[in-house]
Amino acid sequence: MKGILQDRLNHLYDIYPVWERMTISQRLERTVSEYPDRTYIFTLQNSYTYRETEMWANHLAQGLFKLGIKRREHIASLLPNCPEFIFSKFAVSKVGCVNVPLNYKTRMEELEYLLKQSDSKYLITMDHFAGINYIDMLNEIDPDILSRGKSAKLPMLRHVIILSKENMQYENTIDFYNLIEQGKTASEKLKEAVRNIPQYSDEVSDILYTSGSTGRPKGAMLTHDALLRSAFATCLSRAYEDGRRIYFPLPLYHVFSYVEGVLAALFVGGTIIPQAVFNPQEALTLIEQSKANDMLIVPTVALALLNYPTLKEFDLSSLRSIMCASAPAPVWLWERLQKELVVNELCTAYGMTEVCAATMHTAPGDSNEVIATSIGRIMPGGCSGLPEYGWQNTQYKVVDPFTGEELPPGSEGEFACRGNIITTGYYQKPIETSEVIDKDGWLRTGDLGRIREDGYFELTGRSKELYIIGGENVAPKEIELILSRHPKINQAHVVGVPDVKMGEVGMAYITLNNRESASVEEIIEYCKDKLAKFKIPKYIKFISADEYPVTTTGKIQKFQLTQQAIEELNLQDVLEKMTSNKRK
């Protein structure tokens, strides 16, 4: 396999000897000139070639321009994984504006906050999807949005563009398809004006909101050039072949599928196969009919596919590569993927919104043990990288999570990163930006880990989740890993809570496997020969999986879990006493 991978890698180096800076819409135009009739978007309902995608994006851009949009304005979108989402991405780029993709599962209060905080002047949204009625939600925020076409609560919002699959019309809104039709029939003068809109690769392409697992979502500003460099690095790191066909159910408002799928495919004339809402039967049908050879998934999706009763009835022989990331996966899951799907190119990754998706990958061909116990090595950048970084896009170091001082090789600490794919900052949040990016450009990731001698990185926890017991730092991740190995435990999440004597102690929330039962004493006994005494949680509570506070992307909100624990244990007075002592 190594020879095949090297041949694919050499081909990429040959066709991209020098990095050309461009916007995402210019990158699409370049790919159209090379592979006009290749399928770019495949769904069970429709497929679109690169030429057709460009045409739809042009029509929409012309419609937006006719509507009066101006350069650098912000356009929010509430859309699932659908071709129209992708057309919108490139259309917004063509008119020199900024994409603000929002989680379509967002609820009323958060939607109001995001539209206001992002200064979005336009909103492209479905009228309803997956049981959520966005028309009702907008009316809840302020009835004037739709009844009068303007809102005191959202004064920046000028137009709401509705994508209705049933062709419903709504007062004081603009129909998505009518807007495209207006763009299609626009005058040659207007079309020329759109073509002449200045395009700058170092301008912000997207404001992508973080998940809010540690508080209110923050909008990371990502430039066109940074996003494309990251996408190209993915092609190199995973040795993308010409015409790679990539299935993903992961939402396009998230940086993972956007960069590793939508944008990376542009460099190899590949096909993207998005799924709007994950369903294992539909997913397997999509993979079979599209002849997908790659998947971008998370462990829960992997398990759902492997456990699907009629898995073996589908022809998945085209599949040969899988990236499974976003959460840790045990060795047995990688072994099942390899054996049952007959896939040899397995990969996990590490990244975050602020660094334009992944900055580390395990290599195709790495052992399942390596994939399960590490997050990979820094990805090669090729021509997109920096010579002073060894032609990588990023540099990493490990620092003390409290002082920020760099630690010796092999030490456990917080990962800090800098490079040419780092966010330019959080939109309208200079204080929060300065808290994570220093004057030398180092981004404090908040993730804890170490760099091994072989260059692979290990992730051990989150610095913001650290708590201190009697002067000793405790990483919840370490305890969670131990607990998760208990045969009865499905998942475990640990937080620090205030304690009069020790300062803080641990509380573990545990979800057991179906039809299992366990006692607090049993769990504590299990921990005794696996953890230092002070690390054993003082409090343990068994809860069901649906009782955890989570973000709309499914991440556990540890700060909410901590607050929940304090209230359940009646520790408010202890917390107040400790806080007042600190003030003194």
MIMARNU-442821 format. One record per residue (C-alpha): residue in three letters; y negated, x negated, z negated. Coordinates in pm, whole numbers, plus 50000, padded with zeros to 5 digits. Last residue first. Layout:
<sites>
['Ala'; [Y; X; Z]];
...
</sites>
This chain:
<sites>
['Lys'; [46096; 50967; 45024]];
['Arg'; [46177; 51130; 45358]];
['Lys'; [46535; 51006; 45331]];
['Asn'; [46569; 51174; 44991]];
['Ser'; [46443; 51500; 45143]];
['Thr'; [46712; 51483; 45412]];
['Met'; [46989; 51417; 45160]];
['Lys'; [46876; 51711; 44944]];
['Glu'; [46846; 51939; 45247]];
['Leu'; [47193; 51844; 45368]];
['Val'; [47346; 51904; 45026]];
['Asp'; [47169; 52240; 45003]];
['Gln'; [47297; 52343; 45347]];
['Leu'; [47654; 52242; 45261]];
['Asn'; [47798; 52593; 45239]];
['Leu'; [48127; 52477; 45397]];
['Glu'; [48108; 52734; 45678]];
['Glu'; [47737; 52669; 45726]];
['Ile'; [47774; 52291; 45746]];
['Ala'; [48074; 52328; 45978]];
['Gln'; [47882; 52555; 46218]];
['Gln'; [47593; 52310; 46225]];
['Thr'; [47834; 52029; 46312]];
['Leu'; [48001; 52241; 46580]];
['Gln'; [47661; 52319; 46729]];
['Phe'; [47579; 51947; 46747]];
['Lys'; [47925; 51882; 46891]];
['Gln'; [47875; 52118; 47183]];
['Ile'; [48222; 52103; 47340]];
['Lys'; [48196; 52073; 47717]];
['Gly'; [48299; 52379; 47922]];
['Thr'; [48045; 52360; 48203]];
['Thr'; [47844; 52648; 48055]];
['Thr'; [47825; 52447; 47734]];
['Val'; [48075; 52506; 47457]];
['Pro'; [48085; 52632; 47099]];
['Tyr'; [48454; 52633; 47004]];
['Glu'; [48610; 52968; 46913]];
['Asp'; [48787; 53017; 47247]];
['Ala'; [49039; 52742; 47174]];
['Ser'; [49162; 52910; 46856]];
['Ile'; [49076; 52768; 46513]];
['Phe'; [49249; 52564; 46242]];
['Lys'; [49014; 52407; 45988]];
['Ile'; [49038; 52066; 45826]];
['Tyr'; [48803; 51910; 45570]];
['Lys'; [48814; 51563; 45420]];
['Pro'; [48907; 51414; 45756]];
['Ile'; [49105; 51087; 45725]];
['Lys'; [48865; 50806; 45813]];
['Phe'; [48815; 50692; 45451]];
['Lys'; [49191; 50638; 45412]];
['Ala'; [49221; 50414; 45715]];
['Leu'; [49410; 50600; 45985]];
['Lys'; [49766; 50605; 46116]];
['Asp'; [49982; 50586; 45804]];
['Lys'; [49794; 50864; 45624]];
['Cys'; [49715; 51079; 45927]];
['Tyr'; [50044; 51274; 45931]];
['Glu'; [50008; 51347; 45558]];
['Ile'; [49662; 51491; 45624]];
['Ile'; [49800; 51712; 45901]];
['Glu'; [50086; 51841; 45688]];
['Glu'; [49855; 51909; 45393]];
['Val'; [49625; 52119; 45613]];
['Ser'; [49923; 52329; 45712]];
['Ala'; [50085; 52377; 46050]];
['Ser'; [50196; 52657; 46281]];
['Glu'; [50306; 52653; 46643]];
['Arg'; [50356; 52956; 46870]];
['Asn'; [50109; 52823; 47126]];
['Asn'; [49988; 52470; 47062]];
['Leu'; [49754; 52422; 46769]];
['Thr'; [49375; 52407; 46781]];
['Ile'; [49215; 52179; 46523]];
['Tyr'; [48860; 52152; 46392]];
['Ala'; [48834; 51833; 46190]];
['Met'; [48565; 51771; 45930]];
['Gly'; [48473; 51416; 45842]];
['Val'; [48264; 51283; 45556]];
['Glu'; [47898; 51191; 45517]];
['Gly'; [47681; 51034; 45249]];
['Met'; [47986; 50936; 45045]];
['Lys'; [47905; 51100; 44709]];
['Val'; [47685; 51395; 44799]];
['Asp'; [47858; 51469; 45131]];
['Pro'; [47694; 51577; 45456]];
['Val'; [47915; 51667; 45756]];
['Gly'; [48051; 51443; 46031]];
['Val'; [48230; 51600; 46326]];
['Val'; [48587; 51595; 46457]];
['His'; [48738; 51785; 46748]];
['Ala'; [49111; 51840; 46793]];
['Gln'; [49317; 51977; 47081]];
['Asn'; [49669; 52107; 47145]];
['Ile'; [49823; 51994; 46817]];
['Lys'; [50187; 52061; 46731]];
['Pro'; [50329; 51734; 46865]];
['His'; [50063; 51525; 46686]];
['Arg'; [49920; 51291; 46949]];
['Ser'; [49594; 51488; 46958]];
['Leu'; [49531; 51398; 46593]];
['Ile'; [49530; 51025; 46665]];
['Leu'; [49301; 51067; 46966]];
['Glu'; [49065; 51290; 46768]];
['Ile'; [49042; 51032; 46489]];
['Glu'; [48938; 50757; 46729]];
['Lys'; [48699; 50989; 46913]];
['Pro'; [48524; 51082; 46589]];
['Ala'; [48385; 50727; 46560]];
['Val'; [48328; 50630; 46195]];
['Asn'; [48072; 50373; 46082]];
['Glu'; [48130; 50253; 45724]];
['Gly'; [47839; 50258; 45476]];
['Gly'; [48002; 50504; 45238]];
['Ile'; [48112; 50723; 45526]];
['Ile'; [47875; 50700; 45823]];
['Tyr'; [47886; 50934; 46121]];
['Leu'; [47905; 50859; 46490]];
['Glu'; [47865; 51158; 46724]];
['Lys'; [47542; 51032; 46876]];
['Ser'; [47720; 50707; 46962]];
['Arg'; [47987; 50891; 47162]];
['Gly'; [48351; 50780; 47164]];
['Thr'; [48609; 50512; 47242]];
['Leu'; [48583; 50448; 47616]];
['Glu'; [48763; 50140; 47747]];
['Phe'; [48625; 49929; 48030]];
['Tyr'; [48829; 49710; 48263]];
['Gly'; [48709; 49358; 48333]];
['Asp'; [49045; 49194; 48263]];
['Glu'; [48912; 49056; 47933]];
['Arg'; [48838; 49408; 47814]];
['Ile'; [48492; 49562; 47791]];
['Arg'; [48447; 49786; 47489]];
['Gly'; [48356; 50144; 47410]];
['Leu'; [48094; 50387; 47287]];
['Asp'; [47900; 50628; 47506]];
['Gly'; [47537; 50717; 47433]];
['Thr'; [47447; 50590; 47779]];
['Arg'; [47150; 50375; 47676]];
['Leu'; [46985; 50305; 48011]];
['Trp'; [46851; 49951; 48054]];
['Gly'; [46546; 49941; 48282]];
['Asp'; [46377; 49641; 48123]];
['Lys'; [46116; 49858; 47946]];
['Asp'; [46390; 50068; 47785]];
['Ile'; [46561; 50383; 47913]];
['Val'; [46718; 50620; 47656]];
['Glu'; [46439; 50700; 47409]];
['Ser'; [46170; 50640; 47670]];
['Thr'; [46312; 50925; 47879]];
['Glu'; [46323; 51163; 47581]];
['Ile'; [45956; 51086; 47513]];
['Pro'; [45856; 51121; 47878]];
['Lys'; [46015; 51465; 47920]];
['Gln'; [45849; 51635; 48218]];
['Tyr'; [46154; 51567; 48436]];
['Tyr'; [46393; 51323; 48272]];
['Gly'; [46370; 50972; 48410]];
['Thr'; [46390; 50768; 48731]];
['Thr'; [46765; 50814; 48711]];
['Ile'; [46975; 50502; 48762]];
['Ile'; [47124; 50422; 49104]];
['Asn'; [46957; 50083; 49160]];
['Gly'; [47078; 49919; 48842]];
['Arg'; [47088; 49933; 48465]];
['Cys'; [47353; 50028; 48211]];
['Ala'; [47401; 50022; 47835]];
['Phe'; [47742; 50098; 47684]];
['Glu'; [47740; 50142; 47306]];
['Gly'; [47955; 49920; 47086]];
['Glu'; [48299; 49769; 47048]];
['Ser'; [48306; 49394; 47081]];
['Gly'; [48514; 49219; 47347]];
['Pro'; [48230; 48994; 47462]];
['Pro'; [47958; 48946; 47196]];
['Leu'; [47712; 49231; 47124]];
['Glu'; [47370; 49293; 47279]];
['Glu'; [47115; 49421; 47026]];
['Gly'; [47025; 49790; 47054]];
['Thr'; [46977; 49812; 46677]];
['Phe'; [47175; 50129; 46597]];
['Pro'; [47431; 50157; 46878]];
['Asp'; [47484; 49778; 46880]];
['Val'; [47500; 49690; 47247]];
['Val'; [47767; 49651; 47515]];
['Lys'; [47648; 49544; 47860]];
['Tyr'; [47670; 49695; 48205]];
['Gln'; [47523; 49607; 48543]];
['Thr'; [47498; 49852; 48830]];
['Asn'; [47490; 49884; 49207]];
['Gln'; [47740; 49604; 49270]];
['Trp'; [47680; 49329; 49522]];
['Gly'; [47739; 49057; 49260]];
['Tyr'; [47463; 49206; 49045]];
['Glu'; [47198; 48957; 49171]];
['Pro'; [47310; 49044; 49524]];
['Leu'; [47234; 49414; 49464]];
['Gly'; [47466; 49680; 49600]];
['Ser'; [47433; 49911; 49901]];
['Cys'; [47575; 49645; 50136]];
['Gly'; [47895; 49643; 49936]];
['Gly'; [47850; 49843; 49617]];
['Pro'; [48169; 49762; 49433]];
['Met'; [48249; 49993; 49139]];
['Ile'; [48233; 49865; 48783]];
['Arg'; [48586; 49865; 48643]];
['Gly'; [48811; 50146; 48530]];
['Ile'; [48787; 50414; 48263]];
['Ser'; [49078; 50280; 48061]];
['Thr'; [49391; 50392; 47877]];
['Ala'; [49535; 50660; 48106]];
['Ile'; [49456; 50480; 48433]];
['Val'; [49596; 50151; 48302]];
['Glu'; [49917; 50321; 48183]];
['Asn'; [49950; 50506; 48513]];
['Ser'; [49950; 50171; 48689]];
['Asp'; [49665; 50079; 48923]];
['Gly'; [49744; 50138; 49291]];
['Pro'; [49408; 50286; 49384]];
['Ala'; [49162; 50109; 49154]];
['Thr'; [49023; 50256; 48832]];
['His'; [48671; 50367; 48893]];
['Met'; [48335; 50287; 48736]];
['Thr'; [47977; 50385; 48822]];
['Ala'; [48059; 50752; 48877]];
['Ala'; [47800; 51027; 48922]];
['Cys'; [47435; 50950; 49007]];
['Val'; [47367; 50731; 48701]];
['Glu'; [47184; 50991; 48488]];
['Thr'; [47440; 51260; 48569]];
['Met'; [47716; 51058; 48409]];
['Gly'; [47987; 50811; 48499]];
['Tyr'; [48340; 50701; 48432]];
['Ala'; [48636; 50736; 48664]];
['Thr'; [49004; 50811; 48705]];
['Cys'; [49216; 50728; 49005]];
['Leu'; [49553; 50799; 49159]];
['Glu'; [49646; 50673; 49504]];
['Asn'; [50025; 50720; 49506]];
['Val'; [50060; 51096; 49545]];
['Val'; [50400; 51264; 49577]];
['Leu'; [50267; 51590; 49428]];
['Glu'; [50550; 51616; 49174]];
['Lys'; [50596; 51245; 49106]];
['Gln'; [50244; 51105; 49108]];
['Leu'; [50084; 51408; 48950]];
['Arg'; [50361; 51424; 48688]];
['Glu'; [50319; 51057; 48601]];
['Trp'; [49942; 51097; 48571]];
['Leu'; [49996; 51390; 48331]];
['Trp'; [50251; 51194; 48129]];
['Val'; [50010; 50905; 48084]];
['Pro'; [49755; 51125; 47906]];
['Ala'; [49431; 51250; 48064]];
['Pro'; [49084; 51184; 47922]];
['Ala'; [48798; 51408; 48041]];
['Ser'; [48551; 51403; 48333]];
['Ala'; [48809; 51252; 48572]];
['Cys'; [49101; 51317; 48804]];
['Met'; [49059; 51149; 49140]];
['Ile'; [49358; 51223; 49360]];
['Ser'; [49489; 51062; 49680]];
['Arg'; [49787; 51120; 49911]];
['Leu'; [49788; 51487; 50007]];
['Ser'; [49897; 51565; 50365]];
['Ser'; [50248; 51656; 50245]];
['Leu'; [50117; 51947; 50041]];
['Asp'; [50328; 52213; 50213]];
['Phe'; [50339; 52493; 49958]];
['Glu'; [50665; 52646; 49829]];
['Lys'; [50703; 52371; 49569]];
['Leu'; [50405; 52499; 49368]];
['Thr'; [50556; 52847; 49330]];
['Pro'; [50535; 52869; 48949]];
['Tyr'; [50198; 52691; 48910]];
['Asn'; [50246; 52437; 48631]];
['Leu'; [50138; 52135; 48836]];
['Leu'; [49833; 52317; 48971]];
['Ala'; [49720; 52439; 48628]];
['Leu'; [49775; 52092; 48480]];
['Ala'; [49561; 51923; 48743]];
['Val'; [49287; 52183; 48698]];
['Thr'; [49277; 52121; 48322]];
['Pro'; [49276; 51744; 48382]];
['Val'; [48967; 51748; 48609]];
['Ile'; [48967; 51749; 48990]];
['Leu'; [48847; 51574; 49304]];
['Met'; [49136; 51600; 49550]];
['Asp'; [49222; 51395; 49859]];
['Asn'; [49441; 51431; 50168]];
['Ala'; [49349; 51788; 50254]];
['Lys'; [49555; 51940; 50532]];
['Ser'; [49302; 52226; 50552]];
['Gln'; [49571; 52494; 50547]];
['Glu'; [49785; 52332; 50276]];
['Ile'; [49500; 52222; 50050]];
['Leu'; [49332; 52562; 50079]];
['Thr'; [49656; 52747; 50007]];
['Leu'; [49716; 52528; 49702]];
['Ala'; [49367; 52605; 49576]];
['Glu'; [49407; 52978; 49645]];
['Gln'; [49722; 52982; 49434]];
['Pro'; [49568; 52769; 49161]];
['Asn'; [49244; 52968; 49127]];
['Phe'; [48927; 52770; 49075]];
['Val'; [48609; 52953; 49162]];
['Ala'; [48406; 52870; 49473]];
['Gln'; [48652; 52624; 49625]];
['Pro'; [48504; 52343; 49832]];
['Ile'; [48694; 52169; 50114]];
['Ile'; [48483; 51880; 50238]];
['Thr'; [48569; 51712; 50568]];
['Gly'; [48499; 51349; 50648]];
['Gly'; [48282; 51174; 50904]];
['Val'; [48329; 50854; 50706]];
['Phe'; [47983; 50801; 50554]];
['Leu'; [47904; 51174; 50537]];
['Ala'; [48213; 51240; 50323]];
['Ala'; [48051; 51048; 50036]];
['Leu'; [47762; 51297; 50025]];
['Val'; [47957; 51622; 49984]];
['Gly'; [48251; 51480; 49788]];
['Glu'; [48189; 51194; 49544]];
['Val'; [47816; 51274; 49526]];
['Tyr'; [47811; 51654; 49505]];
['Ser'; [48158; 51685; 49353]];
['Phe'; [48065; 51476; 49048]];
['Val'; [47688; 51546; 49024]];
['His'; [47733; 51905; 48908]];
['Tyr'; [47550; 52190; 49080]];
['Leu'; [47827; 52158; 49337]];
['Pro'; [48085; 52303; 49101]];
['Leu'; [48428; 52140; 49075]];
['Pro'; [48691; 52317; 49287]];
['Phe'; [48733; 52012; 49511]];
['Tyr'; [48931; 51933; 49827]];
['Ile'; [48840; 51621; 50024]];
['Arg'; [48951; 51549; 50382]];
['Arg'; [48894; 51183; 50476]];
['Gly'; [48785; 51145; 50840]];
['Asp'; [48787; 50765; 50859]];
['Glu'; [48953; 50622; 50550]];
['Tyr'; [48793; 50608; 50208]];
['Ala'; [48884; 50288; 50023]];
['Arg'; [48853; 50437; 49672]];
['Ser'; [48594; 50185; 49552]];
['Leu'; [48438; 50149; 49895]];
['Cys'; [48387; 50520; 49964]];
['Thr'; [48272; 50571; 49605]];
['Ala'; [48013; 50295; 49651]];
['Phe'; [47883; 50488; 49953]];
['Ala'; [47824; 50797; 49737]];
['Ser'; [47642; 50593; 49473]];
['Arg'; [47418; 50435; 49734]];
['Leu'; [47352; 50781; 49878]];
['Leu'; [47248; 50927; 49543]];
['Ala'; [47023; 50631; 49464]];
['Asp'; [46853; 50646; 49804]];
['His'; [46781; 51017; 49785]];
['Thr'; [46631; 50982; 49439]];
['Leu'; [46767; 51133; 49118]];
['Met'; [46551; 51300; 48852]];
['Ala'; [46757; 51394; 48546]];
['Gly'; [46657; 51737; 48414]];
['Lys'; [46733; 51771; 48044]];
['Pro'; [46952; 52048; 47901]];
['Arg'; [46867; 52151; 47542]];
['Gly'; [47091; 51990; 47278]];
['Thr'; [47381; 51744; 47249]];
['Ser'; [47629; 51908; 47489]];
['Gly'; [47334; 52024; 47699]];
['Ser'; [47513; 51985; 48029]];
['Thr'; [47257; 51758; 48190]];
['Tyr'; [47033; 51918; 48449]];
['Leu'; [47014; 51774; 48797]];
['Ile'; [46670; 51734; 48950]];
['Asp'; [46748; 51641; 49307]];
['Ser'; [46603; 51448; 49599]];
['Val'; [46332; 51254; 49418]];
['Glu'; [46143; 51018; 49645]];
['Asp'; [46272; 50668; 49721]];
['Ser'; [46424; 50771; 50054]];
['Tyr'; [46096; 50895; 50194]];
['Gln'; [46081; 51162; 50465]];
['Pro'; [45747; 51270; 50614]];
['Ile'; [45748; 51618; 50774]];
['Asn'; [45743; 51557; 51150]];
['Arg'; [46061; 51751; 51227]];
['Val'; [45918; 52048; 51037]];
['Ala'; [45598; 52039; 51245]];
['Glu'; [45804; 52019; 51563]];
['Lys'; [45991; 52333; 51464]];
['Leu'; [45658; 52506; 51394]];
['Lys'; [45519; 52412; 51735]];
['Glu'; [45842; 52515; 51905]];
['Ser'; [45791; 52861; 51759]];
['Ala'; [46032; 53004; 51505]];
['Thr'; [46325; 53217; 51620]];
['Lys'; [46588; 53024; 51421]];
['Gly'; [46360; 52992; 51120]];
['Gln'; [46307; 53365; 51109]];
['Glu'; [46683; 53414; 51141]];
['Ile'; [46741; 53175; 50850]];
['Leu'; [46494; 53372; 50638]];
['Asn'; [46669; 53694; 50737]];
['Tyr'; [46995; 53537; 50621]];
['Phe'; [46855; 53453; 50278]];
['Asp'; [46684; 53789; 50227]];
['Ile'; [46344; 53750; 50064]];
['Thr'; [46255; 53934; 49746]];
['Asn'; [45981; 54180; 49652]];
['Glu'; [46221; 54476; 49659]];
['Tyr'; [46590; 54401; 49701]];
['Gln'; [46807; 54440; 50011]];
['Met'; [47187; 54442; 49998]];
['Asn'; [47366; 54264; 50281]];
['Glu'; [47703; 54290; 50101]];
['Lys'; [47733; 53908; 50079]];
['Ser'; [47384; 53898; 49931]];
['Leu'; [47196; 53568; 49922]];
['Ile'; [46860; 53652; 49770]];
['Ile'; [46548; 53436; 49799]];
['Val'; [46309; 53477; 49505]];
['His'; [45954; 53367; 49580]];
['Arg'; [45650; 53241; 49389]];
['Leu'; [45784; 53112; 49057]];
['Met'; [45513; 52901; 48891]];
['Pro'; [45395; 53186; 48667]];
['Leu'; [45737; 53234; 48508]];
['Lys'; [45662; 53443; 48199]];
['Ala'; [45352; 53597; 48356]];
['Ser'; [45561; 53694; 48655]];
['Lys'; [45507; 53760; 49023]];
['Gly'; [45676; 53966; 49294]];
['Arg'; [45555; 54291; 49142]];
['Ser'; [45879; 54479; 49073]];
['Leu'; [46107; 54177; 49121]];
['Ile'; [45952; 53918; 48891]];
['Asp'; [45757; 54190; 48707]];
['Pro'; [46073; 54303; 48528]];
['Asp'; [46061; 53978; 48324]];
['Ile'; [46355; 53782; 48186]];
['Glu'; [46571; 54093; 48170]];
['Asn'; [46479; 54182; 48528]];
['Leu'; [46586; 53834; 48638]];
['Met'; [46920; 53884; 48462]];
['Asp'; [46972; 54226; 48618]];
['Ile'; [46920; 54075; 48963]];
['Tyr'; [47148; 53787; 48869]];
['Asn'; [47445; 54015; 48802]];
['Ile'; [47726; 53799; 48663]];
['Gly'; [48086; 53912; 48707]];
['Ala'; [48187; 53617; 48922]];
['Phe'; [47885; 53652; 49151]];
['His'; [47584; 53878; 49184]];
['Asp'; [47259; 53890; 49379]];
['Met'; [47325; 53531; 49484]];
['Thr'; [47033; 53300; 49425]];
['Ile'; [46770; 53085; 49595]];
['Leu'; [46475; 53044; 49359]];
['Tyr'; [46137; 52915; 49472]];
['Lys'; [45843; 52769; 49283]];
['Ser'; [46052; 52577; 49032]];
['Asp'; [45843; 52411; 48762]];
['Ser'; [46164; 52257; 48621]];
['Gln'; [46088; 52362; 48261]];
['Lys'; [46008; 52720; 48364]];
['Leu'; [46312; 52777; 48582]];
['Leu'; [46533; 52601; 48328]];
['Tyr'; [46400; 52791; 48024]];
['Glu'; [46426; 53131; 48193]];
['Leu'; [46779; 53049; 48307]];
['Glu'; [46870; 52940; 47953]];
['Glu'; [46762; 53271; 47803]];
['Met'; [46929; 53479; 48074]];
['Arg'; [47267; 53312; 48102]];
['Thr'; [47377; 53018; 48313]];
['Lys'; [47718; 53060; 48476]];
['Tyr'; [47563; 52977; 48817]];
['Asn'; [47478; 52631; 48682]];
['Leu'; [47147; 52536; 48836]];
['Pro'; [47069; 52325; 49143]];
['Val'; [46707; 52200; 49145]];
['Asn'; [46657; 52052; 49493]];
['Val'; [46324; 51879; 49554]];
['Cys'; [46112; 51920; 49866]];
['Gly'; [46047; 51714; 50177]];
['Val'; [46104; 52000; 50420]];
['Lys'; [46423; 51838; 50551]];
['Ser'; [46550; 51774; 50198]];
['Val'; [46531; 52144; 50113]];
['Ala'; [46725; 52219; 50431]];
['Phe'; [46994; 51963; 50341]];
['Lys'; [47072; 52115; 50004]];
['Ser'; [47029; 52471; 50134]];
['Phe'; [47295; 52424; 50404]];
['Ile'; [47528; 52295; 50132]];
['Phe'; [47471; 52597; 49909]];
['Glu'; [47513; 52825; 50211]];
['Pro'; [47855; 52673; 50278]];
['Cys'; [47979; 52796; 49938]];
['Asn'; [48051; 52640; 49600]];
['Pro'; [47861; 52883; 49375]];
['Leu'; [47487; 52941; 49397]];
['Leu'; [47193; 52963; 49158]];
['Ser'; [46938; 52746; 49337]];
['Ala'; [46601; 52608; 49232]];
['Ile'; [46345; 52485; 49484]];
['His'; [46082; 52242; 49356]];
['Glu'; [45774; 52155; 49559]];
['Arg'; [45749; 51795; 49681]];
['Arg'; [45619; 51893; 50026]];
['Lys'; [45484; 52245; 50066]];
['Ile'; [45656; 52578; 50129]];
['Gly'; [45458; 52834; 50322]];
['Leu'; [45724; 53087; 50419]];
['Lys'; [45723; 52940; 50771]];
['Phe'; [45831; 52610; 50615]];
['Leu'; [46116; 52784; 50436]];
['Gly'; [46230; 52949; 50759]];
['Gln'; [46212; 52616; 50944]];
['Ala'; [46422; 52452; 50673]];
['Leu'; [46671; 52739; 50693]];
['His'; [46704; 52706; 51070]];
['Asn'; [46739; 52328; 51045]];
['Ala'; [47009; 52354; 50776]];
['Trp'; [47202; 52602; 50988]];
['Met'; [47183; 52370; 51291]];
['Glu'; [47280; 52061; 51090]];
['Thr'; [47585; 52242; 50954]];
['Glu'; [47676; 52351; 51307]];
['Arg'; [47658; 51994; 51440]];
['Tyr'; [47863; 51862; 51146]];
['Thr'; [48124; 52125; 51219]];
['Tyr'; [48150; 52441; 51013]];
['Ser'; [48459; 52629; 50898]];
['Asn'; [48483; 52989; 50789]];
['Gln'; [48679; 53227; 50563]];
['Leu'; [48945; 52999; 50410]];
['Thr'; [48680; 52730; 50369]];
['Phe'; [48627; 52402; 50552]];
['Ile'; [48291; 52223; 50571]];
['Tyr'; [48241; 51908; 50783]];
['Thr'; [48470; 51978; 51076]];
['Arg'; [48424; 51715; 51345]];
['Asp'; [48226; 51823; 51649]];
['Pro'; [47911; 51617; 51600]];
['Tyr'; [48083; 51298; 51478]];
['Glu'; [47844; 51006; 51542]];
['Ser'; [47509; 51180; 51603]];
['Val'; [47596; 51439; 51338]];
['Thr'; [47663; 51155; 51093]];
['Arg'; [47313; 51017; 51147]];
['Glu'; [47158; 51362; 51107]];
['Leu'; [47345; 51409; 50779]];
['Arg'; [47212; 51075; 50653]];
['Gln'; [46861; 51185; 50755]];
['Ser'; [46912; 51500; 50548]];
['Ile'; [47021; 51291; 50247]];
['Thr'; [46714; 51071; 50278]];
['Met'; [46728; 50721; 50423]];
['Arg'; [46750; 50352; 50330]];
['Glu'; [46974; 50153; 50560]];
['Trp'; [47216; 49912; 50390]];
['Val'; [47349; 49637; 50614]];
['Pro'; [47706; 49558; 50726]];
['Tyr'; [47819; 49923; 50727]];
['Ile'; [48072; 49956; 51011]];
['Asp'; [48253; 49631; 50929]];
['Tyr'; [48248; 49673; 50550]];
['Leu'; [48396; 50021; 50589]];
['His'; [48669; 49890; 50821]];
['Asn'; [48751; 49612; 50575]];
['Leu'; [48810; 49873; 50304]];
['Arg'; [49048; 50072; 50521]];
['Asp'; [49240; 49756; 50610]];
['Gln'; [49247; 49653; 50243]];
['Leu'; [49390; 49990; 50142]];
['Ile'; [49663; 49964; 50405]];
['Gly'; [49755; 49612; 50296]];
['Lys'; [49762; 49711; 49929]];
['Met'; [50000; 50000; 50000]];
</sites>
